[in-house]
Amino acid sequence: MKTILITGSTDGIGKLTAFSLATYGHRVIIHGRNKAKLENVIFEIRNKTGNQKIQGFTADLSNIENIRSLAEEIYNSEDSIDVLINNAGVYMTNESKNAQGLDMRFMVNYLAPYLLTNHLLNLYQGKIERIINLSSAAQSPVSLKALQGEENLPESEAYAQSKLALTMWSFQLAEKVIETTVIAVNPGSLLNTNMVKKAFGKHWSPADKGSQILVNLANSDKYKSGTSKYFDNDKEAFGAAHADAYNKPRIEDLLKVTERLVKS
């Protein structure tokens, strides 16, 4: 039995993943932004799966202090985290920037998992077996000016850049925490989720295509050796990410800016 933390798990493939992992008997920790919705999902999973080992935490991942507090709350509540699934993500938002003037896609899709993961690794002294980062087939070269809130981008471009940034960092993290399996994954293009419906008004594949690969990556020994790799679920195999994900000078430049932003 593992303890598995899934961010953004009150909706979409995060919620489906939480349900599936609960049926295996794992201790599942879900996260959401809305407390009432979070409590409803906890009740639903416990009731439908019979697994009472479901806990939840609320936090706004567009707020840096909320992210730090979330990591501390989890550490004070949980003896260990075996698997971290950084699933939370945004595409279209009511507010394009957070209180610090950072684009919401960069903040929630990249900076939040970066900060949460590193904080948890420090608190648990690196003892997290697997880290699964939700990337995308949409990956575009990162503008450091846009990352810092100094350049405005269309939603689709900011989203694609944030997902490449996440993938670039994933590969660097895998080299840093060699005892942890770190996998970046495209769970599938245009899955049937609320985020996709709102953004595109159509879908290509059912949402459970995405949740099933997350369950497998988190739970199966088959993927234990997949660290520092990119899993493309459109092709149902490990494959190549964008070329910048392997460009060490660009990764170093990205992380220098990233560290400055999360410490501000």
C-alpha positions in Angstrom: 0.0 0.0 0.0 1.4 3.4 -1.0 0.6 6.9 0.0 -0.1 8.9 -3.1 -0.6 12.6 -3.4 -2.4 14.0 -6.5 -2.7 17.7 -7.0 -5.8 19.0 -8.8 -7.8 15.9 -8.0 -11.3 17.2 -7.5 -12.1 17.1 -11.2 -11.0 15.6 -14.5 -8.3 12.9 -14.8 -7.0 13.8 -11.3 -10.3 12.7 -9.7 -10.5 9.6 -11.9 -6.9 8.7 -10.9 -7.8 9.1 -7.2 -10.8 6.8 -7.6 -8.7 4.2 -9.4 -5.9 4.2 -6.9 -8.4 4.1 -4.0 -9.8 0.9 -5.4 -6.3 -0.7 -5.1 -6.4 0.2 -1.4 -3.8 2.9 -1.5 -3.8 5.9 0.9 -4.8 8.7 -1.5 -4.3 12.3 -0.7 -6.3 14.6 -2.9 -5.9 18.4 -3.4 -8.3 21.0 -4.5 -8.8 24.8 -4.4 -12.4 24.7 -3.1 -12.9 23.2 0.4 -16.5 22.2 -0.1 -15.8 20.5 -3.4 -12.8 18.7 -1.9 -14.8 17.4 1.0 -17.5 16.2 -1.4 -15.0 14.3 -3.5 -13.4 12.7 -0.3 -16.9 11.5 0.8 -17.6 10.2 -2.7 -14.4 8.2 -3.0 -14.7 6.7 0.4 -18.4 5.8 -0.1 -18.0 4.3 -3.6 -14.7 2.4 -3.1 -15.0 1.5 0.6 -11.5 2.9 1.1 -11.5 5.2 4.1 -7.8 6.1 3.7 -8.6 9.2 1.7 -7.4 12.6 2.9 -7.5 16.0 1.4 -5.9 19.5 1.5 -7.0 22.8 0.0 -4.6 25.3 -1.5 -4.6 27.9 -4.3 -1.6 26.9 -6.5 -1.5 30.4 -8.0 -0.3 31.6 -4.6 3.3 30.9 -3.6 2.7 31.2 0.1 -0.3 28.8 -0.2 2.0 26.2 -1.9 4.6 26.4 0.9 1.8 26.1 3.5 0.4 23.1 1.6 3.7 21.3 1.7 4.0 21.9 5.5 0.5 20.8 6.2 1.0 17.5 4.3 4.3 16.9 6.1 2.7 17.5 9.5 -0.1 15.1 8.6 1.6 12.3 6.6 4.5 10.1 7.7 5.6 9.6 4.1 4.7 10.3 0.5 5.5 7.5 -1.8 4.2 8.9 -5.0 3.6 12.6 -6.0 1.5 13.2 -9.1 1.7 16.9 -10.2 -1.6 16.8 -12.1 -3.1 20.3 -11.4 -3.1 22.5 -14.5 -4.9 25.4 -16.1 -5.5 26.6 -19.6 -8.2 29.3 -19.6 -8.7 31.3 -16.4 -10.8 34.3 -15.2 -7.6 36.1 -14.2 -4.7 35.9 -16.6 -2.1 36.8 -13.9 -1.7 36.1 -10.2 -1.0 38.7 -7.5 2.7 38.7 -8.3 2.0 39.5 -12.0 2.9 36.0 -13.2 1.0 34.3 -16.0 -1.4 31.8 -14.4 -0.4 29.0 -16.8 3.3 29.4 -15.9 2.4 29.7 -12.2 0.0 26.7 -11.8 1.4 24.4 -14.5 5.1 24.9 -13.8 6.1 27.0 -10.9 3.6 25.4 -8.4 4.8 21.8 -9.0 8.4 23.0 -9.0 8.0 24.7 -5.6 5.7 22.0 -4.0 7.9 19.1 -5.2 11.2 20.6 -4.0 9.6 21.6 -0.6 8.3 18.1 -0.1 11.6 16.5 -1.1 13.4 18.7 1.5 10.8 17.9 4.2 10.9 14.2 3.5 14.7 14.2 2.9 14.3 13.0 -0.7 12.4 9.9 0.2 9.7 10.0 -2.5 9.7 6.9 -4.7 8.1 8.4 -7.8 7.2 11.9 -9.1 4.9 12.1 -12.1 4.7 15.5 -13.8 1.8 16.2 -16.2 3.3 17.5 -19.4 1.5 17.8 -22.8 1.9 17.2 -26.5 1.8 21.0 -26.7 5.3 22.1 -25.9 6.8 25.4 -27.1 10.2 27.2 -26.5 10.1 29.1 -23.2 10.3 32.8 -23.2 12.0 33.8 -19.9 10.4 37.3 -20.2 7.0 35.7 -20.3 7.9 33.4 -17.4 8.7 36.5 -15.4 5.5 38.3 -16.3 7.3 40.7 -18.6 5.7 39.5 -21.8 2.0 38.7 -22.5 1.3 35.6 -24.5 -1.9 34.0 -25.9 -3.4 31.3 -23.7 -2.4 28.5 -26.0 1.2 29.7 -26.2 1.6 30.3 -22.5 0.2 26.8 -21.9 2.6 25.1 -24.3 5.6 27.0 -22.9 4.6 26.1 -19.3 4.4 22.4 -20.2 7.8 22.5 -21.8 9.2 24.3 -18.8 7.8 21.5 -16.6 9.4 18.8 -18.8 12.8 20.6 -18.9 12.8 20.7 -15.1 11.6 17.1 -14.8 14.7 15.9 -16.6 17.0 18.0 -14.4 15.2 16.8 -11.3 15.7 13.2 -12.3 19.5 13.8 -12.4 19.4 15.5 -9.0 17.3 12.9 -7.1 18.7 9.6 -8.5 16.8 7.4 -6.0 13.5 8.8 -7.2 11.8 7.9 -10.5 10.8 11.1 -12.2 8.6 10.8 -15.3 7.1 13.6 -17.5 3.9 12.4 -19.2 1.6 13.6 -21.9 -1.6 11.9 -20.6 -3.3 12.2 -24.0 -4.3 15.0 -26.3 -7.8 16.6 -26.0 -9.1 14.2 -23.3 -12.8 14.6 -22.3 -12.3 16.9 -19.3 -13.9 20.2 -18.3 -10.6 22.1 -19.1 -10.6 20.7 -22.6 -14.3 21.3 -23.2 -14.0 24.9 -22.0 -10.9 25.6 -24.2 -11.7 23.7 -27.3 -15.4 22.6 -27.2 -14.4 19.1 -28.4 -12.4 16.0 -27.4 -10.6 13.2 -29.0 -10.3 10.6 -26.3 -12.1 9.6 -23.1 -10.7 11.0 -19.8 -10.0 7.6 -18.4 -7.3 7.2 -21.1 -5.3 9.8 -19.1 -6.2 8.5 -15.7 -5.2 4.9 -16.5 -1.7 5.9 -17.6 -1.3 7.9 -14.4 -2.3 4.9 -12.3 0.1 2.7 -14.2 3.0 5.1 -13.9 2.4 5.5 -10.2 1.7 1.9 -9.4 3.4 -0.5 -11.8 6.9 -1.8 -11.4 7.1 -1.7 -15.2 7.8 2.0 -15.1 10.3 2.0 -12.2 13.2 2.4 -14.7 11.5 5.3 -16.6 13.2 8.1 -14.8 14.3 11.1 -16.8 12.0 10.0 -19.7 8.9 11.4 -21.4 5.9 9.2 -21.8 3.7 10.1 -24.7 0.3 8.5 -24.1 -0.9 9.5 -27.6 1.6 6.9 -28.8 1.3 4.8 -25.6 5.1 4.7 -25.3 8.1 6.5 -24.1 9.3 9.0 -26.7 11.0 12.3 -27.4 10.0 15.5 -25.8 10.7 18.9 -27.4 14.4 19.3 -28.1 14.8 22.1 -25.5 14.0 19.5 -22.8 17.5 18.1 -23.5 19.3 21.4 -23.9 21.3 21.8 -20.6 22.2 25.5 -21.1 18.6 26.4 -21.6 17.5 24.3 -18.7 20.1 26.1 -16.5 18.8 29.5 -17.7 15.3 28.4 -16.9 16.1 27.2 -13.4 18.0 30.3 -12.5 14.9 32.5 -13.3 12.7 29.9 -11.6 14.6 29.9 -8.4 14.5 33.7 -8.2 10.7 33.8 -8.8 9.8 31.2 -6.2 12.0 32.8 -3.6 10.5 36.3 -4.1 
